[in-house]
Amino acid sequence: MAGPIDLDHVTSLEREARSRYTHRALVCSSTACLSAGAAGVRSTLEADVAAAERSDEVQVVASGCPGLCSRGPLVRVESRGQQPTLYEHVDEAAASTIAQQHLIEHRDQAEVDVVDPELPFYAKQVQVVLANAGRIDPDRLEDYVAAGGYHALESALRTMTPDGVIDEIDASGLRGRGGAGYPTARKWRLLHAAQAGPGGDKYVIANGDEGDPGAYMDRTIMDSDPHRVLEGMALAAYATGASKGYVYVRAEYPLAIERLERAIRAAKRAKLLGRSVLGFEFAFDVEIRVGAGAFVCGEETALMASIEGRRGLPELRPPYPTERGLWGQPTMINNVETLANVPAIIRDGAAAFAAVGTAESRGTKVFALAGSLQNTGLIEVPMGISLREIVDEMGGGIPDGHRFKAAQTGGPSGGCIPEHYLDTPVDYEHLQQLGSMMGSGGLVVMDDTVSMPEVARFYMEFCRDESCGKCAPCRVGTVKMYDFLDRICRGVGRPRDLWHLENLCKTVRATSLCGLGQSAPNPVFSTLDHFRDEYLALLRDESLAAPAPHGVANSDALPNLRGDT
Amino acid sequence: MSLVPPRSGGPRPNVPVVLDGEEVSAYEGETILALARRVGTDIPTLCYLDGLSIHGGCRLCMVEVAGDSRLPLACATPVTAEMEIRTDTTALRNHRRRVIELLFAEGNHICATCVSSGACELQDLAATNGVDHIHYALEFPRTDVDATHPKYVLDRERCVLCTRCVRVCDEVEGAHVWDIAHRGNSSTLVAELGKPWGEASSCTWCGKCVLVCPTGALSFKGRSTGEMRHDPDVIEFLTRLRDEGEWVDRQEVSS
């Protein structure tokens, strides 16, 4: 049996190999660019380079995602002694041009459109989690190691106690990136203190069941840099005393699953996972569990039920997973992005991480920019950046002469933020104050052609379809809230419908079993808060606004259209 | 988690709790629901049943606890010392009434044609919680009546998905004939992964599911309107017998 991987040796071998190439062409092979034809671009580059007999000078790599999805397929060319060039909208013809002019004739730049390196979309980013995305081959462990990967794990195992690792995470101020922002170190300490039953394991789960419409941060992290997630899990396991890990990925992410599987195999072979990680007395193994398409399985207890092979239904808490989780054993569930932050914190220190962001929300956050913007894609920004900077500068503003209307964050659990709050800093507390939430990082920008009641109806339809059906308020309430919204949107709603809708929203929020139902009314509340006029304009027959008291059966209050019941 | 008071000579209740403004003493680890029933405070329940595991799906037994912004379930929350509990505020009444209305809107609860009319827990809940009107559009679902079993009938249009039948069959009878298929609004009670009940070979014909059903969804074959009588308390009796080897005077339990 071979011994564990020697990280420094691999790094120097990798550097040496790379120094033999004059050019390294990285073709984005993440989901968006692949569907835009990146596979053909890569084979064209490879064929042209081979035909010119330059294969030993030019390396063509299938890389992860550089982020600017709206201009894909993207090709990044790194040339010796030169700033990297990022080509946009590359089709096979453009690929031939790049191969001929840049890679073979050694021109500084081919006559193909490039992304301006000063573009705010990139210039304003601070990349921690996405540092390797688009710059390495996600299928090669050596690429990750050469980029500094697994060094944090090795140094933690060599020099830090589990408590020391948790203290470092604590000092960094890292909070959960799945949406709620629970302090990560606090969760880790709970698992650290928990005792597994006799013969049992403690578990760490990476939650990659990203389901918000328009959000694909976790998918990109997993398919562009899978080893970072594994290293984060291994560090979490070492710190908490867990010996077994699961990555829970939704079935809709086949590419992420494939690359994670390959990464796990490679990590096991290199003894970065297994009975004795890197030769230390620390055992940790990771398995993938593929979801079956239910949004509710992102909820911790439902996720664990799904891993155990049961119906993905949420359960009552307490007991919390750290007390009684997977198979009754102490379990900790962290979002993929949270775990992906961990290696950088351990490697570069808590202070470096905490230097970015705001006092309460440290570090960076990855957002999936979507909707009516010039530039859409994946960005990683320091916490505390204003929404205006994201929308106007990074997103490049609204196309086609339209005006900004609202930014939706937090998916079906979040809310819509209107223009006069655009200067709000993006962090957990501020977004919550606006009736929205950070969520996992979906950010959908809407222009003035969008009807806000229709937006609320869209998200309610989503919640209705995704309700698991266990508790009555969510199972039936989402159907009825959708009905009211649909009546209003179709112009046949009465003032009374709006009044019932608001009351029902309050009940569903207060009485549902899990976060899905409790937050399902949020898009309605936030659009009503900021765009009530649009609802009122759609209502039929204003004369019914104030029915006589005896005309209302068993009501707790009369309809009050200002919403202050 | 039994609601039956411990036998005399056992520990005395010594956890001080304020229930609806009155100071009462609870047993260590007693749930809010058990305490409330013991001291005669009525908290509405639907999916909860003595002797079965906690489901937490109907949400009707929610209460207000001082210092807690959520509404904890009385059936699943143990009391703690000095807990201040309110079981009957305006907000709770409104929430409960709306949830009951939603249950009515979801199914076809036509009392005039139902075998269980007069002995239906949903009907009782409507009466005791002031539901005299359904403010939501009725769904009028059309589902098949499963009358394939020689002794019993399942009418899914009257099912409130409380899962009492699922739990009693799994936890007490040990047969696990029943489960819920599909999700959300499409959730439906199925026997043996969707077989007609009469063809479900795991069914022992014990009838416990019928006895615990709170509505007319499960009934004895041959009953006409208003003739069905359920007997959910029998499960408490059976589980006490099983777990503690003790015959409980059922008159005493139900009083």
Contacts between the chains, C-beta under 8 A, distances in Angstrom:
chain1	res1	chain2	res2	distance
A	294	B	183	6.9
A	296	B	183	8.0
A	311	B	180	7.5
A	315	B	56	7.7
A	316	B	54	6.6
A	316	B	56	4.5
A	316	B	73	7.0
A	316	B	76	5.1
A	464	B	184	6.7
A	464	B	185	6.8
A	465	B	184	6.6
A	466	B	184	7.0
A	467	B	183	7.0
A	467	B	184	3.9
A	467	B	185	7.0
A	468	B	183	5.1
A	468	B	184	6.5
A	469	B	161	6.8
A	469	B	180	7.1
A	469	B	182	7.5
A	469	B	183	4.9
A	469	B	184	4.6
A	469	B	185	6.9
A	469	B	186	7.4
A	469	B	187	3.5
A	470	B	55	8.0
A	470	B	56	8.0
A	470	B	57	5.0
A	471	B	56	7.2
A	471	B	57	4.7
A	471	B	58	7.5
A	471	B	59	5.6
A	472	B	57	6.5
A	472	B	58	5.6
A	472	B	59	6.0
A	472	B	99	5.4
A	472	B	102	5.9
A	472	B	103	5.8
A	472	B	106	7.9
A	472	B	160	7.5
A	472	B	161	7.6
A	473	B	59	5.8
A	473	B	98	8.0
A	473	B	99	5.5
A	473	B	102	6.7
A	475	B	106	7.5
A	475	B	161	7.3
A	475	B	184	5.9
A	475	B	185	6.3
A	475	B	187	6.6
A	476	B	102	3.9
A	476	B	103	6.9
A	476	B	105	6.4
A	476	B	106	4.6
A	476	B	185	7.3
A	477	B	102	5.8
A	478	B	184	7.4
A	478	B	185	7.8
A	479	B	106	7.8
A	479	B	139	7.4
A	479	B	185	5.2
A	480	B	102	6.5
A	480	B	105	6.7
A	480	B	136	4.6
A	480	B	137	7.3
A	483	B	136	7.5
A	483	B	137	5.7
A	500	B	135	5.6
A	500	B	136	7.4
A	503	B	94	7.4
A	503	B	98	6.9
A	504	B	98	6.3
A	504	B	136	7.7
A	507	B	94	7.1
A	507	B	95	4.8
A	507	B	98	4.4
A	507	B	99	6.7
A	510	B	70	7.9
A	510	B	71	5.7
A	510	B	91	7.7
A	510	B	95	5.9
A	511	B	59	4.6
A	511	B	62	6.0
A	511	B	71	6.3
A	511	B	95	5.2
A	511	B	99	6.2
A	512	B	59	7.4
A	513	B	56	6.0
A	513	B	57	6.9
A	513	B	59	7.0
A	553	B	132	6.7
A	553	B	133	3.9
A	553	B	135	7.7
A	554	B	97	7.8
A	554	B	130	6.4
A	554	B	131	7.7
A	554	B	132	5.4
A	554	B	133	5.3
A	556	B	90	7.0
A	556	B	94	5.1
